[in-house]
Amino acid sequence: MPLRGLRVIDLTDERGIYGAKLLADLGADVVRPEPPTGDPLRRRGPLLATDQASQTSLWHAFFASNRRFFSIDLQTADGQEQLDKLLAHADIVLSCKDAFAVAEANLTKQLERRPELVIIDVSSFGKEGPWKDYLAPDLVAGALGGAAATTGDIDTPPLKGFGELNFMVSGAYVAIAALAALAKVRKDGQGQRADIAVHECIASCLEHVLMFYWYPEALQKPEGKVLPRRGALHWSDAYAVMPAQNGSVMVTPTPDFDTQLMWLIEEGVEEDLIDPKYQDPENLRLRIERSMEVLRNWAAGKDAQELFFQAQERHCPYGLVLPLEAVAENPQLLARDWYRQLTVDGQTITAPGAAYHFSNSEGRVDLPLAPHKTATTAAANVLSQLGWSSP
């Protein structure tokens, strides 16, 4: 595996745990210490069973997969010693502000001892500024970061995104920062410490908002710099989910208006889009608006799946809208062998697979095992149990 032999300590909470998972799925040896009472994230829903004694968190089984777990009592000298030994042998430490063992790890001192160490710190709003001590769950993070502002329609309240997409964004940045720092270590032996603010991660993804703020004159929108709620659709107005027969399709004339126009001409539904005025650069906004009107009327009479496949054949980037229950049967994901069968507490669960497919390495990144319900209690020599006895 690409990161085989890389030693990672996972001291994250939900803001950064997806980053640890991405590294683990790449083959890194990731260890997650837990308090004697158990990781609080093991109690996050959805849960596998309804009776409290048998409950297993499917959330934890996915986000904490491909890891090893140790219970460490940091109120004792032995527990602190175990943590110090782990840190002394790690290549990367991922931490979230106020998560378990972060304060006791004294990462500033660890970096002074080992300049080659990579440390990725995650917080809600960064280490500086008026909000540096504030916390934000995913819903609040999405609202304050700007992601929620564009959801919903112009006359409805904002909507919560599905799952915890904001924390998956920050988790992806955690993995990116760790890999970038690792590349520098392997180049010149110098470690790095990166500060990842969830707030900044979300804002960096708001292309459709920032375009309005930066280029209000070019976009010729009456709203000026403020983007109205629009179901998170693209700032160009050239993408829309349109109702069709037996479903809905995300339709766009981009990136090649002429290819789309030729398709409409073939079917005799081009209406006035062949008017030369639509070719003038100053009429781009007009061309987009009229194209979307024609496409909406055309799509309404088409079968959704048939329209999607026809677009694929023409290299038009349409998207078939699937109801949630149909995602597990998505033919493209099935063709990529993406889903994995996990055994959790004796039950077989269909789960998303790893985000990576490689063509030039043996095997493939999988999710072979969900984590155990409880962590192993650290013995006197935790390094021997891990196989980390040598730096």
C-alpha positions in Angstrom: 0.0 0.0 0.0 1.2 3.6 -0.7 1.6 4.5 3.0 2.6 1.1 4.3 4.8 1.5 7.4 3.8 5.0 8.1 2.9 5.4 11.8 0.0 7.7 12.6 -1.5 8.7 16.0 -5.2 9.6 15.7 -6.2 12.1 18.4 -9.1 13.5 16.4 -12.8 14.0 17.0 -15.5 14.3 14.4 -13.9 17.4 12.9 -10.8 15.5 11.7 -11.5 11.8 12.0 -12.2 11.4 8.3 -8.7 12.6 7.6 -7.3 9.8 9.8 -9.5 7.3 7.9 -8.2 8.5 4.5 -4.6 7.9 5.6 -5.6 4.5 7.1 -7.3 3.5 3.8 -4.0 4.3 2.1 -2.3 1.7 4.2 -0.9 3.8 7.1 -0.7 2.1 10.5 -3.1 4.3 12.5 -3.5 3.9 16.2 -6.3 5.6 18.1 -5.9 5.8 21.9 -9.1 5.9 24.0 -10.0 6.7 27.6 -10.9 3.8 29.9 -14.6 4.8 29.5 -14.4 4.3 25.8 -14.3 6.7 22.8 -17.3 9.0 23.0 -17.6 8.7 19.2 -18.5 5.0 19.7 -21.9 6.2 20.9 -22.7 8.3 17.8 -25.7 7.2 15.7 -26.8 5.5 13.6 -26.7 2.5 15.9 -26.9 -1.2 15.0 -29.2 -2.3 17.8 -31.9 -0.6 19.8 -31.2 -2.1 23.2 -28.5 -0.1 24.9 -26.3 -3.0 25.9 -25.9 -4.2 22.3 -25.6 -0.9 20.6 -22.8 -0.5 18.1 -22.2 2.8 16.3 -22.2 2.3 12.5 -20.9 5.9 12.3 -17.8 4.9 14.3 -17.5 1.6 12.4 -17.0 3.6 9.2 -15.1 6.7 10.2 -12.8 4.8 12.6 -12.2 1.8 10.4 -8.8 0.3 9.6 -7.4 1.4 12.9 -6.0 -0.1 16.1 -7.3 1.0 19.5 -5.8 1.2 22.9 -7.3 2.2 26.2 -5.0 4.5 28.1 -5.7 6.0 31.5 -3.9 9.3 31.4 -4.7 10.0 35.1 -1.8 7.5 35.9 1.9 7.8 35.4 1.9 4.5 33.4 -0.8 5.9 31.1 1.2 9.0 30.4 4.3 6.9 29.8 2.4 4.8 27.2 1.3 7.9 25.4 4.8 9.3 25.3 6.1 6.1 23.9 3.6 6.1 21.2 4.4 9.7 20.2 8.1 9.0 20.3 7.6 6.5 17.5 5.0 8.2 15.4 5.6 9.8 12.0 2.3 11.9 12.0 0.0 13.0 14.8 -3.5 14.2 13.9 -5.1 16.2 16.7 -8.3 18.1 17.3 -8.6 20.9 19.9 -9.9 19.5 23.2 -10.0 15.9 22.0 -8.8 13.0 24.2 -5.1 13.0 25.0 -4.3 16.2 23.0 -3.4 18.3 26.1 -1.4 15.5 27.7 0.5 14.9 24.4 2.2 18.3 24.7 2.8 18.3 20.9 4.9 21.5 21.0 7.4 19.7 23.2 7.2 16.6 20.9 8.1 18.6 17.9 11.0 20.2 19.7 12.4 16.7 20.5 11.8 15.4 17.0 11.9 18.0 14.2 11.0 15.4 11.6 7.5 14.9 13.2 4.4 16.0 11.3 1.6 17.5 13.4 -1.8 18.5 12.0 -4.0 20.5 14.4 -7.7 20.9 13.8 -10.0 23.4 15.5 -13.3 25.0 14.7 -12.1 28.5 14.0 -8.3 28.4 14.1 -5.8 29.2 16.9 -6.2 33.0 16.6 -9.0 35.4 16.3 -12.2 36.3 18.4 -13.8 32.8 17.8 -10.7 30.7 18.6 -12.2 29.2 21.7 -15.7 28.6 20.2 -17.0 25.1 19.2 -19.2 24.4 16.3 -21.0 21.1 15.4 -21.4 20.3 11.8 -24.7 22.3 11.4 -23.3 25.4 13.0 -20.0 25.1 11.1 -21.9 24.9 7.8 -24.0 28.0 8.7 -21.1 30.1 9.9 -18.8 28.9 7.1 -21.3 30.0 4.4 -22.3 26.5 3.0 -25.8 26.6 4.4 -26.6 30.1 3.1 -27.0 28.9 -0.5 -29.2 26.0 0.2 -33.0 26.0 0.0 -35.0 28.2 -2.3 -35.2 32.0 -2.3 -38.4 31.8 -0.2 -37.4 29.0 2.1 -35.1 28.7 5.1 -31.6 27.3 4.6 -31.3 23.5 4.7 -29.0 21.1 6.5 -26.8 19.1 4.2 -27.0 15.3 4.3 -24.8 13.7 6.9 -21.8 15.7 8.1 -20.4 17.0 4.9 -18.7 20.0 6.5 -16.6 17.8 8.7 -15.8 15.5 5.8 -14.5 18.6 4.0 -12.2 19.5 7.0 -11.2 15.8 7.3 -10.1 15.8 3.6 -8.0 18.9 4.3 -6.4 17.1 7.3 -5.3 14.3 5.0 -4.1 16.7 2.3 -2.0 18.7 4.9 -0.6 15.5 6.3 0.5 14.2 2.9 2.0 17.5 1.9 4.0 17.7 5.1 5.1 14.0 4.7 6.4 14.9 1.2 8.5 17.6 2.7 9.8 15.3 5.4 10.8 12.7 2.8 12.5 15.4 0.7 14.6 17.2 3.4 13.8 15.6 6.7 12.0 18.6 8.1 8.7 18.1 9.8 5.9 20.6 9.8 2.9 21.7 12.0 -0.2 22.7 10.2 -3.3 24.5 11.6 -6.5 23.4 10.0 -9.6 25.5 10.8 -12.9 23.9 9.9 -14.3 27.4 9.2 -11.6 28.2 6.5 -12.0 24.7 4.9 -15.7 25.3 4.3 -15.2 28.8 3.0 -12.5 27.6 0.6 -15.1 25.4 -1.1 -17.6 28.2 -1.8 -16.7 28.9 -5.5 -20.3 29.6 -6.3 -20.4 32.3 -3.5 -17.0 33.9 -4.1 -17.6 34.4 -7.8 -20.6 36.6 -7.0 -18.5 38.6 -4.5 -15.5 39.0 -6.8 -17.1 39.5 -10.2 -20.6 41.1 -9.7 -20.3 43.3 -12.8 -19.2 40.4 -15.1 -22.0 38.1 -13.9 -24.6 40.8 -14.5 -26.8 39.7 -11.7 -29.3 42.1 -10.0 -28.4 40.7 -6.6 -24.9 42.2 -6.9 -22.4 40.6 -4.5 -24.8 38.6 -2.5 -25.8 35.2 -3.8 -29.4 34.3 -3.1 -30.4 30.9 -1.8 -30.6 28.6 -4.8 -30.4 25.0 -3.8 -26.6 25.1 -3.9 -26.7 25.3 -7.7 -23.7 26.7 -9.7 -23.1 30.5 -9.7 -23.3 30.5 -13.5 -27.0 29.5 -13.6 -26.0 27.0 -16.3 -26.8 23.9 -14.1 -30.3 22.9 -12.9 -32.1 19.8 -11.7 -35.0 19.4 -14.1 -38.0 17.1 -13.8 -38.3 14.5 -16.5 -40.4 11.4 -17.0 -39.8 8.9 -14.2 -37.3 11.0 -12.3 -35.1 14.1 -12.5 -31.8 15.0 -14.2 -29.2 17.6 -13.5 -29.0 19.3 -17.0 -26.4 21.7 -18.3 -25.4 23.1 -21.7 -21.8 23.4 -20.6 -18.9 23.0 -21.3 -19.8 23.0 -25.0 -22.9 25.0 -25.9 -22.5 24.0 -29.6 -22.6 20.2 -28.8 -25.7 20.7 -26.8 -27.3 22.9 -29.6 -26.6 20.2 -32.2 -28.3 17.6 -30.1 -31.4 19.9 -29.8 -31.3 20.5 -33.6 -31.2 16.8 -34.2 -34.4 16.4 -32.3 -36.0 19.6 -33.8 -36.4 21.4 -30.5 -33.8 24.1 -30.8 -36.4 26.9 -31.0 -34.7 30.3 -31.4 -31.2 29.2 -30.1 -29.8 29.2 -33.6 -30.2 33.0 -33.7 -26.8 34.5 -34.2 -27.3 37.0 -31.4 -26.6 34.2 -28.9 -23.0 33.8 -30.3 -22.1 37.3 -29.2 -20.0 37.3 -26.0 -22.0 40.2 -24.5 -25.1 38.0 -24.7 -23.7 35.1 -22.8 -26.1 35.6 -19.9 -29.0 35.8 -22.3 -27.8 32.6 -24.0 -27.6 30.7 -20.7 -31.1 31.8 -19.6 -32.7 30.9 -23.0 -30.8 27.6 -23.2 -32.1 26.6 -19.8 -35.6 27.4 -20.7 -35.5 25.3 -23.9 -33.7 22.5 -22.0 -36.3 22.4 -19.2 -39.2 22.1 -21.7 -37.3 19.4 -23.7 -36.3 17.4 -20.6 -39.9 17.3 -19.3 -40.9 14.9 -22.1 -37.9 12.6 -21.8 -37.4 9.5 -19.7 -34.9 10.5 -17.0 -32.6 7.5 -17.3 -32.7 7.4 -21.1 -31.8 11.1 -21.2 -28.9 10.6 -18.9 -27.4 7.8 -21.0 -27.9 9.8 -24.2 -26.0 12.6 -22.6 -23.2 10.3 -21.5 -22.8 9.1 -25.1 -22.4 12.7 -26.2 -20.0 13.6 -23.4 -22.5 16.0 -21.9 -22.1 16.1 -18.1 -25.7 15.4 -17.1 -26.4 13.8 -13.7 -29.2 11.3 -13.0 -30.8 12.2 -9.6 -31.2 9.1 -7.5 -33.4 8.7 -4.5 -31.3 7.8 -1.4 -32.5 4.2 -1.4 -31.3 3.7 -5.0 -27.7 4.9 -4.4 -26.6 1.4 -3.4 -27.7 0.1 -6.8 -25.9 2.8 -8.7 -24.4 1.0 -11.8 -21.3 3.2 -12.0 -20.4 2.6 -8.3 -21.2 -1.1 -8.8 -19.0 -1.3 -11.8 -16.1 0.2 -9.8 -16.6 -2.4 -7.1 -16.9 0.4 -4.6 -19.2 -1.1 -2.0 -17.8 -3.4 0.8 -19.4 -6.0 2.9 -18.5 -5.4 6.6 -19.2 -7.7 9.5 -20.2 -5.7 12.5 -21.2 -7.6 15.6 -22.0 -10.7 13.5 -24.2 -8.7 11.1 -23.2 -8.1 7.4 -23.4 -4.4 6.5 -23.1 -2.9 3.0 -20.8 0.1 3.4 -19.0 2.6 1.1 -15.6 1.5 0.1 -12.3 3.4 0.2 -12.0 6.5 -1.9 -8.9 5.2 -3.7 -8.3 2.8 -6.6 -4.8 2.1 -7.7 -3.5 0.5 -10.9 0.1 -0.1 -10.0 0.1 -1.5 -6.5 -0.7 -5.0 -5.3 -4.1 -5.5 -3.9 -6.5 -2.6 -3.4 -7.4 -0.4 -0.5 -10.4 -1.9 1.3 -12.4 -1.7 4.5 -11.7 -5.2 5.6 -12.8 -4.8 9.3 -14.9 -2.5 11.3 -13.3 -1.6 14.6 -13.9 -3.6 17.8 -16.6 -2.4 20.1 -14.0 -1.9 22.8 -10.3 -1.0 22.7 -7.5 -3.2 24.0 -6.2 -2.2 27.4 -2.6 -1.1 27.1 -0.2 -3.5 28.7 3.2 -2.6 30.1 4.8 -2.6 26.6 2.3 -1.1 24.2 5.0 -0.7 21.6 5.5 -4.5 21.4 1.8 -5.0 20.9 1.9 -2.6 18.0 5.2 -3.7 16.5 6.5 -0.2 17.0 9.5 -1.3 19.1 12.0 0.3 16.7 11.8 3.9 15.4 
